[in-house]
C-alpha cells in the first residue's frame, strides 16, 4: 500500500468512524424509541433496502469497473451526461412502478407503508450510489468522505430529535417517523450531488439511444458484480432473512437488534473496500496476487481485534436497554459471523472483481446460498429455535470463505491454509469463550486468546507492519 492509498483509506476511515459512532447511537436509540414490534417492522424495511441495488441492473457497478482509476478531468463529459440521464430515467420509472404496486396490490398496513417508502427510497438511494461510485472511479475520495460525513450529520439530527420526542413524551415516535426521515436523508444527499456533479448532468450530451452500445456494455460488465454483491447480501442475511420469514416479528426484532450491533463492524471495513479496486488496478495483477495472503492476514487481525467491542456493547445493553436483554444471547454468535463477512466483503470480493472471476464468484456463492437454506430448513424442522440457527451460520460462513479461497488457490497458487485456520480458531474461540465465561472473564480470556493466536499465526506479518510504520524499514 502506497502513501496516497493509505491517506485515502484514512480519510474515508475517519468518515466511517463518524458514521460508526452515529450507527452505534442509532443501534441503541432506535429500538428504545420504537419498541419490539415497530422495531421489527423497521428492520424488515432495512432488510429490503439491501436488495434495492438490483434495480440498477448492474449499470452503476459497470461505471465503477470500467472507469476505476481515471482522472476526472480526462473523462468524456458529454458521454457521462448521457449515462446520468439514463440512470435517472431508469430509476424514476422503476420507482413509479413500485409505488403503484404498493398502493393497489398490498393490503397489510405495515407492508403497504414499507413498500411505499421503499419506492421513494430506491430512486434516491440508487442515484446516491451512482454518484458515490463515480467519485470512487475517478478517485475523488475526499468528496466521497465528505458526503459520508454529511449523511452522518443528518442522521444524527433526526436520531436526537426522535430521542427528545420520546423522552419528553411530545410525540409518539413510530415506524412512519423513521421511514420519512430515511427517505428525506437520501433526497437531500441526491440534491447535494446534483449540484456537486452538475458537470456530468447539465450541458451538451449525446442522446441516450446513441450511447446504447456503451450502456449495454456497462450493464453487462456491471451486472455480474451487482449480482455478486447481492449474493453477498443474501449470504450475509441468510439467517436474518430466514428468521424474518419463519419467526414472529418480536423474535425477529430481537435478532435484528443484535445484528445491527455487530453490523457496525462492516461500517469500518467499507473504508478499505471503497478504495481497494482502483488501487488494485494501479498495482497490477502480479502485485495483487503476491500480496493476497498478507492482505487477508492483516484484515483478519484487525477485524478479530475489533470484535472486542462486543463486551462494552453488552454492558451498555444491560444498563440502558433492558427490554432487549434477550438479544444479548445472539450477540456472541453474530459477532464472529460478521467478522468472517468483513474479510470476504472488504477484500476477497474486490479481488474477484479485479481478476475478472465474477462468474466463478457467483457460482460458488450460489452453491453456498443453496446449502445455507437447506441446512437452515433442516435445523428449523428439527429444533425450531432461532438461537441454533444463529450458531449454524458460523460454520456455513466459514465454508463459503474456504470455497472462495480454494478457488483462488487453484487459479493463482496463493497460500490460504494459515489464514483459514486462524479465522476458524478465532471464530469458534470467541463463540465458546462467551458461552462458558461471564463478561469480565470472557473479556480477559479472549484478549489473551487473541494475542497468543495472532502472534503464533501472523508473527512475520506483524513484525513487517511494525518495522514499516514505526521504523520505516
MARMARTI-383850 format. One record per residue (C-alpha): residue number from 0; z, y, x; residue in three letters. Coordinates in steps of 0.1 Angstrom, whole numbers, plus 5000, padded with zeros to 4 digits. Example, Ala and Ser with C-alpha at 12.3 -4.5 7.8 and 13.67 -1.06 7.14 Angstrom:
REM residues 2
+-----+------+------+------+------+
| seq |   pz |   py |   px | type |
+-----+------+------+------+------+
|   0 | 5078 | 4955 | 5123 |  ALA |
|   1 | 5071 | 4989 | 5137 |  SER |
+-----+------+------+------+------+
***
This chain:
REM residues 473
+-----+------+------+------+------+
| seq |   pz |   py |   px | type |
+-----+------+------+------+------+
|   0 | 5000 | 5000 | 5000 |  UNK |
|   1 | 4990 | 5034 | 5015 |  UNK |
|   2 | 5009 | 5067 | 5011 |  UNK |
|   3 | 4987 | 5080 | 4984 |  UNK |
|   4 | 4991 | 5049 | 4963 |  UNK |
|   5 | 5029 | 5050 | 4968 |  UNK |
|   6 | 5030 | 5087 | 4959 |  UNK |
|   7 | 5012 | 5080 | 4926 |  UNK |
|   8 | 5033 | 5050 | 4918 |  UNK |
|   9 | 5064 | 5071 | 4925 |  UNK |
|  10 | 5051 | 5099 | 4902 |  UNK |
|  11 | 5044 | 5075 | 4874 |  UNK |
|  12 | 5077 | 5057 | 4881 |  UNK |
|  13 | 5096 | 5089 | 4876 |  UNK |
|  14 | 5079 | 5094 | 4843 |  UNK |
|  15 | 5085 | 5058 | 4833 |  UNK |
|  16 | 5122 | 5062 | 4843 |  UNK |
|  17 | 5124 | 5092 | 4820 |  UNK |
|  18 | 5107 | 5070 | 4793 |  UNK |
|  19 | 5131 | 5042 | 4802 |  UNK |
|  20 | 5161 | 5065 | 4795 |  UNK |
|  21 | 5146 | 5076 | 4762 |  UNK |
|  22 | 5138 | 5039 | 4753 |  UNK |
|  23 | 5173 | 5029 | 4761 |  UNK |
|  24 | 5186 | 5057 | 4738 |  UNK |
|  25 | 5162 | 5046 | 4711 |  UNK |
|  26 | 5172 | 5010 | 4715 |  UNK |
|  27 | 5208 | 5020 | 4706 |  UNK |
|  28 | 5202 | 5048 | 4682 |  UNK |
|  29 | 5175 | 5032 | 4660 |  UNK |
|  30 | 5194 | 5000 | 4650 |  UNK |
|  31 | 5226 | 5021 | 4644 |  UNK |
|  32 | 5210 | 5046 | 4620 |  UNK |
|  33 | 5187 | 5021 | 4602 |  UNK |
|  34 | 5209 | 4991 | 4597 |  UNK |
|  35 | 5198 | 4955 | 4598 |  UNK |
|  36 | 5171 | 4953 | 4571 |  UNK |
|  37 | 5155 | 4986 | 4578 |  UNK |
|  38 | 5155 | 4979 | 4615 |  UNK |
|  39 | 5139 | 4946 | 4609 |  UNK |
|  40 | 5110 | 4962 | 4590 |  UNK |
|  41 | 5108 | 4989 | 4617 |  UNK |
|  42 | 5104 | 4961 | 4644 |  UNK |
|  43 | 5078 | 4944 | 4623 |  UNK |
|  44 | 5058 | 4977 | 4624 |  UNK |
|  45 | 5062 | 4979 | 4662 |  UNK |
|  46 | 5051 | 4943 | 4664 |  UNK |
|  47 | 5019 | 4951 | 4645 |  UNK |
|  48 | 5013 | 4981 | 4668 |  UNK |
|  49 | 5009 | 4958 | 4698 |  UNK |
|  50 | 4978 | 4944 | 4681 |  UNK |
|  51 | 4962 | 4979 | 4674 |  UNK |
|  52 | 4942 | 4978 | 4707 |  UNK |
|  53 | 4920 | 4951 | 4691 |  UNK |
|  54 | 4904 | 4979 | 4671 |  UNK |
|  55 | 4887 | 4995 | 4700 |  UNK |
|  56 | 4868 | 4962 | 4707 |  UNK |
|  57 | 4872 | 4965 | 4744 |  UNK |
|  58 | 4853 | 4998 | 4749 |  UNK |
|  59 | 4883 | 5016 | 4764 |  UNK |
|  60 | 4890 | 4988 | 4789 |  UNK |
|  61 | 4853 | 4989 | 4798 |  UNK |
|  62 | 4856 | 5026 | 4807 |  UNK |
|  63 | 4886 | 5018 | 4830 |  UNK |
|  64 | 4870 | 4989 | 4847 |  UNK |
|  65 | 4835 | 5005 | 4852 |  UNK |
|  66 | 4848 | 5039 | 4863 |  UNK |
|  67 | 4880 | 5030 | 4882 |  UNK |
|  68 | 4883 | 5049 | 4914 |  UNK |
|  69 | 4857 | 5075 | 4907 |  UNK |
|  70 | 4862 | 5112 | 4912 |  UNK |
|  71 | 4865 | 5134 | 4881 |  UNK |
|  72 | 4840 | 5160 | 4895 |  UNK |
|  73 | 4813 | 5133 | 4900 |  UNK |
|  74 | 4812 | 5118 | 4866 |  UNK |
|  75 | 4783 | 5124 | 4842 |  UNK |
|  76 | 4799 | 5147 | 4816 |  UNK |
|  77 | 4771 | 5146 | 4791 |  UNK |
|  78 | 4774 | 5108 | 4791 |  UNK |
|  79 | 4812 | 5108 | 4787 |  UNK |
|  80 | 4809 | 5133 | 4758 |  UNK |
|  81 | 4788 | 5106 | 4741 |  UNK |
|  82 | 4814 | 5080 | 4749 |  UNK |
|  83 | 4842 | 5102 | 4735 |  UNK |
|  84 | 4823 | 5108 | 4702 |  UNK |
|  85 | 4816 | 5071 | 4698 |  UNK |
|  86 | 4852 | 5061 | 4701 |  UNK |
|  87 | 4863 | 5089 | 4678 |  UNK |
|  88 | 4838 | 5078 | 4652 |  UNK |
|  89 | 4847 | 5041 | 4655 |  UNK |
|  90 | 4884 | 5046 | 4653 |  UNK |
|  91 | 4881 | 5070 | 4623 |  UNK |
|  92 | 4860 | 5045 | 4603 |  UNK |
|  93 | 4884 | 5016 | 4611 |  UNK |
|  94 | 4915 | 5037 | 4602 |  UNK |
|  95 | 4899 | 5047 | 4569 |  UNK |
|  96 | 4892 | 5011 | 4560 |  UNK |
|  97 | 4927 | 5000 | 4569 |  UNK |
|  98 | 4941 | 5028 | 4548 |  UNK |
|  99 | 4920 | 5018 | 4517 |  UNK |
| 100 | 4931 | 4982 | 4522 |  UNK |
| 101 | 4968 | 4991 | 4523 |  UNK |
| 102 | 4965 | 5014 | 4493 |  UNK |
| 103 | 4947 | 4990 | 4470 |  UNK |
| 104 | 4954 | 4955 | 4482 |  UNK |
| 105 | 4990 | 4954 | 4494 |  UNK |
| 106 | 5017 | 4954 | 4467 |  UNK |
| 107 | 5050 | 4948 | 4485 |  UNK |
| 108 | 5066 | 4982 | 4490 |  UNK |
| 109 | 5077 | 4980 | 4527 |  UNK |
| 110 | 5045 | 4962 | 4538 |  UNK |
| 111 | 5024 | 4989 | 4520 |  UNK |
| 112 | 5043 | 5016 | 4538 |  UNK |
| 113 | 5039 | 4999 | 4571 |  UNK |
| 114 | 5002 | 4994 | 4567 |  UNK |
| 115 | 4995 | 5029 | 4556 |  UNK |
| 116 | 5014 | 5042 | 4586 |  UNK |
| 117 | 4996 | 5017 | 4608 |  UNK |
| 118 | 4962 | 5030 | 4596 |  UNK |
| 119 | 4971 | 5065 | 4606 |  UNK |
| 120 | 4989 | 5054 | 4638 |  UNK |
| 121 | 4960 | 5032 | 4650 |  UNK |
| 122 | 4935 | 5061 | 4652 |  UNK |
| 123 | 4957 | 5084 | 4673 |  UNK |
| 124 | 4971 | 5056 | 4694 |  UNK |
| 125 | 4937 | 5043 | 4705 |  UNK |
| 126 | 4925 | 5078 | 4712 |  UNK |
| 127 | 4955 | 5084 | 4733 |  UNK |
| 128 | 4948 | 5051 | 4751 |  UNK |
| 129 | 4912 | 5062 | 4757 |  UNK |
| 130 | 4923 | 5094 | 4774 |  UNK |
| 131 | 4950 | 5077 | 4794 |  UNK |
| 132 | 4926 | 5051 | 4807 |  UNK |
| 133 | 4902 | 5078 | 4816 |  UNK |
| 134 | 4930 | 5095 | 4836 |  UNK |
| 135 | 4937 | 5063 | 4854 |  UNK |
| 136 | 4900 | 5056 | 4861 |  UNK |
| 137 | 4894 | 5090 | 4877 |  UNK |
| 138 | 4928 | 5087 | 4894 |  UNK |
| 139 | 4943 | 5118 | 4878 |  UNK |
| 140 | 4977 | 5102 | 4878 |  UNK |
| 141 | 4996 | 5134 | 4876 |  UNK |
| 142 | 4982 | 5141 | 4842 |  UNK |
| 143 | 4989 | 5106 | 4831 |  UNK |
| 144 | 5025 | 5110 | 4842 |  UNK |
| 145 | 5028 | 5144 | 4825 |  UNK |
| 146 | 5017 | 5130 | 4792 |  UNK |
| 147 | 5043 | 5102 | 4795 |  UNK |
| 148 | 5070 | 5128 | 4800 |  UNK |
| 149 | 5057 | 5149 | 4771 |  UNK |
| 150 | 5058 | 5118 | 4748 |  UNK |
| 151 | 5093 | 5110 | 4760 |  UNK |
| 152 | 5105 | 5146 | 4752 |  UNK |
| 153 | 5091 | 5144 | 4716 |  UNK |
| 154 | 5107 | 5110 | 4711 |  UNK |
| 155 | 5140 | 5124 | 4724 |  UNK |
| 156 | 5138 | 5152 | 4698 |  UNK |
| 157 | 5133 | 5130 | 4668 |  UNK |
| 158 | 5159 | 5105 | 4680 |  UNK |
| 159 | 5186 | 5132 | 4684 |  UNK |
| 160 | 5176 | 5146 | 4650 |  UNK |
| 161 | 5180 | 5111 | 4635 |  UNK |
| 162 | 5214 | 5107 | 4651 |  UNK |
| 163 | 5226 | 5141 | 4639 |  UNK |
| 164 | 5214 | 5134 | 4603 |  UNK |
| 165 | 5231 | 5100 | 4604 |  UNK |
| 166 | 5263 | 5112 | 4620 |  UNK |
| 167 | 5269 | 5142 | 4596 |  UNK |
| 168 | 5255 | 5124 | 4565 |  UNK |
| 169 | 5229 | 5151 | 4560 |  UNK |
| 170 | 5201 | 5127 | 4551 |  UNK |
| 171 | 5196 | 5090 | 4548 |  UNK |
| 172 | 5175 | 5080 | 4578 |  UNK |
| 173 | 5152 | 5051 | 4569 |  UNK |
| 174 | 5120 | 5034 | 4578 |  UNK |
| 175 | 5099 | 5063 | 4564 |  UNK |
| 176 | 5116 | 5088 | 4588 |  UNK |
| 177 | 5107 | 5067 | 4619 |  UNK |
| 178 | 5071 | 5059 | 4607 |  UNK |
| 179 | 5065 | 5097 | 4600 |  UNK |
| 180 | 5077 | 5108 | 4635 |  UNK |
| 181 | 5059 | 5080 | 4653 |  UNK |
| 182 | 5026 | 5089 | 4637 |  UNK |
| 183 | 5032 | 5127 | 4644 |  UNK |
| 184 | 5040 | 5120 | 4680 |  UNK |
| 185 | 5007 | 5103 | 4686 |  UNK |
| 186 | 4988 | 5131 | 4668 |  UNK |
| 187 | 5005 | 5157 | 4690 |  UNK |
| 188 | 4995 | 5138 | 4721 |  UNK |
| 189 | 4959 | 5134 | 4709 |  UNK |
| 190 | 4959 | 5172 | 4703 |  UNK |
| 191 | 4971 | 5178 | 4738 |  UNK |
| 192 | 4944 | 5155 | 4753 |  UNK |
| 193 | 4917 | 5172 | 4732 |  UNK |
| 194 | 4925 | 5204 | 4749 |  UNK |
| 195 | 4931 | 5189 | 4784 |  UNK |
| 196 | 4899 | 5169 | 4784 |  UNK |
| 197 | 4877 | 5193 | 4764 |  UNK |
| 198 | 4851 | 5190 | 4792 |  UNK |
| 199 | 4843 | 5154 | 4781 |  UNK |
| 200 | 4844 | 5162 | 4744 |  UNK |
| 201 | 4827 | 5196 | 4738 |  UNK |
| 202 | 4793 | 5207 | 4752 |  UNK |
| 203 | 4759 | 5192 | 4758 |  UNK |
| 204 | 4758 | 5154 | 4753 |  UNK |
| 205 | 4734 | 5126 | 4748 |  UNK |
| 206 | 4731 | 5111 | 4714 |  UNK |
| 207 | 4752 | 5080 | 4708 |  UNK |
| 208 | 4721 | 5060 | 4700 |  UNK |
| 209 | 4705 | 5069 | 4733 |  UNK |
| 210 | 4736 | 5055 | 4750 |  UNK |
| 211 | 4736 | 5023 | 4730 |  UNK |
| 212 | 4729 | 5001 | 4760 |  UNK |
| 213 | 4757 | 5017 | 4781 |  UNK |
| 214 | 4781 | 5015 | 4752 |  UNK |
| 215 | 4773 | 4978 | 4747 |  UNK |
| 216 | 4778 | 4972 | 4784 |  UNK |
| 217 | 4812 | 4989 | 4783 |  UNK |
| 218 | 4822 | 4969 | 4753 |  UNK |
| 219 | 4811 | 4936 | 4769 |  UNK |
| 220 | 4828 | 4943 | 4802 |  UNK |
| 221 | 4859 | 4955 | 4785 |  UNK |
| 222 | 4862 | 4931 | 4756 |  UNK |
| 223 | 4873 | 4902 | 4777 |  UNK |
| 224 | 4900 | 4924 | 4793 |  UNK |
| 225 | 4912 | 4938 | 4760 |  UNK |
| 226 | 4912 | 4902 | 4745 |  UNK |
| 227 | 4931 | 4890 | 4776 |  UNK |
| 228 | 4957 | 4918 | 4772 |  UNK |
| 229 | 4961 | 4909 | 4736 |  UNK |
| 230 | 4966 | 4873 | 4746 |  UNK |
| 231 | 4994 | 4886 | 4769 |  UNK |
| 232 | 5009 | 4903 | 4739 |  UNK |
| 233 | 5006 | 4871 | 4718 |  UNK |
| 234 | 5022 | 4851 | 4747 |  UNK |
| 235 | 5050 | 4876 | 4752 |  UNK |
| 236 | 5056 | 4879 | 4715 |  UNK |
| 237 | 5051 | 4843 | 4706 |  UNK |
| 238 | 5088 | 4836 | 4699 |  UNK |
| 239 | 5092 | 4871 | 4684 |  UNK |
| 240 | 5063 | 4865 | 4661 |  UNK |
| 241 | 5074 | 4830 | 4652 |  UNK |
| 242 | 5109 | 4842 | 4642 |  UNK |
| 243 | 5095 | 4871 | 4622 |  UNK |
| 244 | 5074 | 4846 | 4602 |  UNK |
| 245 | 5099 | 4818 | 4596 |  UNK |
| 246 | 5133 | 4835 | 4595 |  UNK |
| 247 | 5149 | 4862 | 4573 |  UNK |
| 248 | 5143 | 4899 | 4581 |  UNK |
| 249 | 5180 | 4902 | 4591 |  UNK |
| 250 | 5177 | 4874 | 4617 |  UNK |
| 251 | 5145 | 4889 | 4630 |  UNK |
| 252 | 5162 | 4923 | 4632 |  UNK |
| 253 | 5190 | 4908 | 4654 |  UNK |
| 254 | 5165 | 4891 | 4676 |  UNK |
| 255 | 5142 | 4921 | 4678 |  UNK |
| 256 | 5171 | 4943 | 4688 |  UNK |
| 257 | 5178 | 4920 | 4718 |  UNK |
| 258 | 5141 | 4920 | 4726 |  UNK |
| 259 | 5139 | 4958 | 4726 |  UNK |
| 260 | 5168 | 4959 | 4751 |  UNK |
| 261 | 5151 | 4935 | 4775 |  UNK |
| 262 | 5117 | 4950 | 4769 |  UNK |
| 263 | 5129 | 4982 | 4787 |  UNK |
| 264 | 5121 | 4964 | 4819 |  UNK |
| 265 | 5084 | 4964 | 4810 |  UNK |
| 266 | 5086 | 5002 | 4809 |  UNK |
| 267 | 5094 | 5004 | 4846 |  UNK |
| 268 | 5067 | 4979 | 4856 |  UNK |
| 269 | 5040 | 4998 | 4838 |  UNK |
| 270 | 5042 | 5022 | 4867 |  UNK |
| 271 | 5029 | 4997 | 4891 |  UNK |
| 272 | 5005 | 4982 | 4866 |  UNK |
| 273 | 4990 | 5017 | 4858 |  UNK |
| 274 | 4978 | 5024 | 4894 |  UNK |
| 275 | 4971 | 4988 | 4906 |  UNK |
| 276 | 4935 | 4983 | 4896 |  UNK |
| 277 | 4920 | 5015 | 4911 |  UNK |
| 278 | 4937 | 5007 | 4944 |  UNK |
| 279 | 4927 | 4971 | 4943 |  UNK |
| 280 | 4891 | 4984 | 4940 |  UNK |
| 281 | 4896 | 5006 | 4970 |  UNK |
| 282 | 4914 | 4980 | 4991 |  UNK |
| 283 | 4887 | 4953 | 4987 |  UNK |
| 284 | 4887 | 4916 | 4979 |  UNK |
| 285 | 4899 | 4903 | 5013 |  UNK |
| 286 | 4929 | 4926 | 5014 |  UNK |
| 287 | 4939 | 4918 | 4978 |  UNK |
| 288 | 4938 | 4881 | 4984 |  UNK |
| 289 | 4956 | 4884 | 5017 |  UNK |
| 290 | 4984 | 4904 | 5001 |  UNK |
| 291 | 4987 | 4884 | 4969 |  UNK |
| 292 | 5017 | 4863 | 4978 |  UNK |
| 293 | 5035 | 4892 | 4994 |  UNK |
| 294 | 5030 | 4915 | 4964 |  UNK |
| 295 | 5041 | 4889 | 4938 |  UNK |
| 296 | 5072 | 4882 | 4960 |  UNK |
| 297 | 5082 | 4919 | 4961 |  UNK |
| 298 | 5076 | 4924 | 4924 |  UNK |
| 299 | 5097 | 4893 | 4917 |  UNK |
| 300 | 5126 | 4905 | 4939 |  UNK |
| 301 | 5126 | 4939 | 4921 |  UNK |
| 302 | 5125 | 4925 | 4886 |  UNK |
| 303 | 5152 | 4899 | 4890 |  UNK |
| 304 | 5173 | 4927 | 4906 |  UNK |
| 305 | 5168 | 4949 | 4876 |  UNK |
| 306 | 5179 | 4923 | 4851 |  UNK |
| 307 | 5215 | 4930 | 4863 |  UNK |
| 308 | 5212 | 4958 | 4837 |  UNK |
| 309 | 5220 | 4931 | 4812 |  UNK |
| 310 | 5257 | 4934 | 4819 |  UNK |
| 311 | 5262 | 4972 | 4812 |  UNK |
| 312 | 5240 | 4968 | 4781 |  UNK |
| 313 | 5263 | 4941 | 4767 |  UNK |
| 314 | 5293 | 4964 | 4773 |  UNK |
| 315 | 5276 | 4993 | 4755 |  UNK |
| 316 | 5268 | 4970 | 4726 |  UNK |
| 317 | 5304 | 4958 | 4724 |  UNK |
| 318 | 5317 | 4994 | 4724 |  UNK |
| 319 | 5292 | 5012 | 4702 |  UNK |
| 320 | 5270 | 4987 | 4683 |  UNK |
| 321 | 5294 | 4961 | 4669 |  UNK |
| 322 | 5272 | 4953 | 4639 |  UNK |
| 323 | 5246 | 4940 | 4664 |  UNK |
| 324 | 5270 | 4918 | 4685 |  UNK |
| 325 | 5252 | 4888 | 4671 |  UNK |
| 326 | 5222 | 4900 | 4691 |  UNK |
| 327 | 5241 | 4897 | 4724 |  UNK |
| 328 | 5237 | 4859 | 4723 |  UNK |
| 329 | 5199 | 4864 | 4726 |  UNK |
| 330 | 5201 | 4889 | 4754 |  UNK |
| 331 | 5210 | 4864 | 4782 |  UNK |
| 332 | 5179 | 4844 | 4772 |  UNK |
| 333 | 5154 | 4871 | 4767 |  UNK |
| 334 | 5161 | 4890 | 4800 |  UNK |
| 335 | 5147 | 4862 | 4822 |  UNK |
| 336 | 5118 | 4857 | 4798 |  UNK |
| 337 | 5109 | 4894 | 4801 |  UNK |
| 338 | 5113 | 4892 | 4839 |  UNK |
| 339 | 5086 | 4865 | 4841 |  UNK |
| 340 | 5064 | 4886 | 4818 |  UNK |
| 341 | 5068 | 4916 | 4841 |  UNK |
| 342 | 5054 | 4897 | 4871 |  UNK |
| 343 | 5024 | 4885 | 4851 |  UNK |
| 344 | 5016 | 4918 | 4833 |  UNK |
| 345 | 5022 | 4941 | 4863 |  UNK |
| 346 | 5003 | 4922 | 4890 |  UNK |
| 347 | 4987 | 4889 | 4881 |  UNK |
| 348 | 4968 | 4902 | 4851 |  UNK |
| 349 | 4953 | 4931 | 4873 |  UNK |
| 350 | 4944 | 4905 | 4899 |  UNK |
| 351 | 4924 | 4885 | 4875 |  UNK |
| 352 | 4906 | 4917 | 4864 |  UNK |
| 353 | 4898 | 4927 | 4899 |  UNK |
| 354 | 4885 | 4893 | 4909 |  UNK |
| 355 | 4864 | 4891 | 4877 |  UNK |
| 356 | 4881 | 4860 | 4865 |  UNK |
| 357 | 4890 | 4872 | 4830 |  UNK |
| 358 | 4872 | 4843 | 4812 |  UNK |
| 359 | 4894 | 4819 | 4831 |  UNK |
| 360 | 4925 | 4841 | 4823 |  UNK |
| 361 | 4916 | 4838 | 4786 |  UNK |
| 362 | 4910 | 4801 | 4787 |  UNK |
| 363 | 4943 | 4794 | 4805 |  UNK |
| 364 | 4963 | 4818 | 4782 |  UNK |
| 365 | 4947 | 4804 | 4750 |  UNK |
| 366 | 4957 | 4769 | 4760 |  UNK |
| 367 | 4992 | 4781 | 4767 |  UNK |
| 368 | 4994 | 4800 | 4735 |  UNK |
| 369 | 4984 | 4769 | 4715 |  UNK |
| 370 | 5011 | 4749 | 4735 |  UNK |
| 371 | 5037 | 4776 | 4726 |  UNK |
| 372 | 5031 | 4774 | 4689 |  UNK |
| 373 | 5030 | 4736 | 4688 |  UNK |
| 374 | 5063 | 4735 | 4707 |  UNK |
| 375 | 5079 | 4762 | 4685 |  UNK |
| 376 | 5069 | 4743 | 4654 |  UNK |
| 377 | 5084 | 4711 | 4667 |  UNK |
| 378 | 5116 | 4728 | 4677 |  UNK |
| 379 | 5118 | 4746 | 4644 |  UNK |
| 380 | 5112 | 4714 | 4624 |  UNK |
| 381 | 5140 | 4696 | 4643 |  UNK |
| 382 | 5165 | 4724 | 4646 |  UNK |
| 383 | 5155 | 4754 | 4625 |  UNK |
| 384 | 5175 | 4775 | 4650 |  UNK |
| 385 | 5163 | 4809 | 4664 |  UNK |
| 386 | 5186 | 4806 | 4694 |  UNK |
| 387 | 5170 | 4773 | 4705 |  UNK |
| 388 | 5135 | 4788 | 4700 |  UNK |
| 389 | 5145 | 4817 | 4723 |  UNK |
| 390 | 5157 | 4792 | 4750 |  UNK |
| 391 | 5124 | 4773 | 4747 |  UNK |
| 392 | 5105 | 4805 | 4755 |  UNK |
| 393 | 5116 | 4804 | 4792 |  UNK |
| 394 | 5100 | 4771 | 4803 |  UNK |
| 395 | 5069 | 4780 | 4783 |  UNK |
| 396 | 5065 | 4813 | 4801 |  UNK |
| 397 | 5071 | 4796 | 4834 |  UNK |
| 398 | 5043 | 4771 | 4825 |  UNK |
| 399 | 5020 | 4800 | 4817 |  UNK |
| 400 | 5028 | 4817 | 4850 |  UNK |
| 401 | 5023 | 4785 | 4870 |  UNK |
| 402 | 4990 | 4777 | 4854 |  UNK |
| 403 | 4976 | 4812 | 4862 |  UNK |
| 404 | 4988 | 4809 | 4898 |  UNK |
| 405 | 4975 | 4774 | 4902 |  UNK |
| 406 | 4940 | 4786 | 4892 |  UNK |
| 407 | 4943 | 4814 | 4917 |  UNK |
| 408 | 4954 | 4790 | 4944 |  UNK |
| 409 | 4924 | 4767 | 4938 |  UNK |
| 410 | 4899 | 4796 | 4939 |  UNK |
| 411 | 4914 | 4818 | 4967 |  UNK |
| 412 | 4938 | 4795 | 4985 |  UNK |
| 413 | 4967 | 4819 | 4981 |  UNK |
| 414 | 5002 | 4804 | 4986 |  UNK |
| 415 | 5021 | 4802 | 4953 |  UNK |
| 416 | 5048 | 4775 | 4957 |  UNK |
| 417 | 5076 | 4796 | 4972 |  UNK |
| 418 | 5072 | 4824 | 4946 |  UNK |
| 419 | 5072 | 4799 | 4917 |  UNK |
| 420 | 5103 | 4781 | 4929 |  UNK |
| 421 | 5121 | 4815 | 4934 |  UNK |
| 422 | 5111 | 4827 | 4899 |  UNK |
| 423 | 5121 | 4794 | 4883 |  UNK |
| 424 | 5155 | 4793 | 4901 |  UNK |
| 425 | 5163 | 4829 | 4892 |  UNK |
| 426 | 5153 | 4825 | 4855 |  UNK |
| 427 | 5174 | 4794 | 4849 |  UNK |
| 428 | 5202 | 4806 | 4872 |  UNK |
| 429 | 5206 | 4838 | 4852 |  UNK |
| 430 | 5205 | 4818 | 4819 |  UNK |
| 431 | 5231 | 4792 | 4830 |  UNK |
| 432 | 5254 | 4817 | 4846 |  UNK |
| 433 | 5257 | 4838 | 4815 |  UNK |
| 434 | 5262 | 4807 | 4792 |  UNK |
| 435 | 5292 | 4794 | 4812 |  UNK |
| 436 | 5309 | 4825 | 4825 |  UNK |
| 437 | 5324 | 4856 | 4809 |  UNK |
| 438 | 5308 | 4890 | 4816 |  UNK |
| 439 | 5327 | 4900 | 4847 |  UNK |
| 440 | 5325 | 4866 | 4865 |  UNK |
| 441 | 5289 | 4864 | 4853 |  UNK |
| 442 | 5280 | 4897 | 4870 |  UNK |
| 443 | 5297 | 4888 | 4903 |  UNK |
| 444 | 5283 | 4853 | 4904 |  UNK |
| 445 | 5247 | 4864 | 4895 |  UNK |
| 446 | 5248 | 4892 | 4922 |  UNK |
| 447 | 5259 | 4866 | 4948 |  UNK |
| 448 | 5233 | 4841 | 4935 |  UNK |
| 449 | 5206 | 4867 | 4936 |  UNK |
| 450 | 5214 | 4879 | 4971 |  UNK |
| 451 | 5215 | 4843 | 4985 |  UNK |
| 452 | 5183 | 4830 | 4969 |  UNK |
| 453 | 5164 | 4862 | 4975 |  UNK |
| 454 | 5173 | 4861 | 5012 |  UNK |
| 455 | 5165 | 4824 | 5016 |  UNK |
| 456 | 5131 | 4826 | 4998 |  UNK |
| 457 | 5120 | 4861 | 5009 |  UNK |
| 458 | 5137 | 4869 | 5042 |  UNK |
| 459 | 5104 | 4877 | 5061 |  UNK |
| 460 | 5091 | 4900 | 5033 |  UNK |
| 461 | 5125 | 4918 | 5030 |  UNK |
| 462 | 5126 | 4924 | 5068 |  UNK |
| 463 | 5090 | 4937 | 5067 |  UNK |
| 464 | 5098 | 4962 | 5039 |  UNK |
| 465 | 5129 | 4974 | 5058 |  UNK |
| 466 | 5110 | 4979 | 5090 |  UNK |
| 467 | 5081 | 4996 | 5073 |  UNK |
| 468 | 5101 | 5022 | 5053 |  UNK |
| 469 | 5132 | 5027 | 5074 |  UNK |
| 470 | 5118 | 5024 | 5109 |  UNK |
| 471 | 5081 | 5030 | 5102 |  UNK |
| 472 | 5071 | 5000 | 5123 |  UNK |
+-----+------+------+------+------+
***
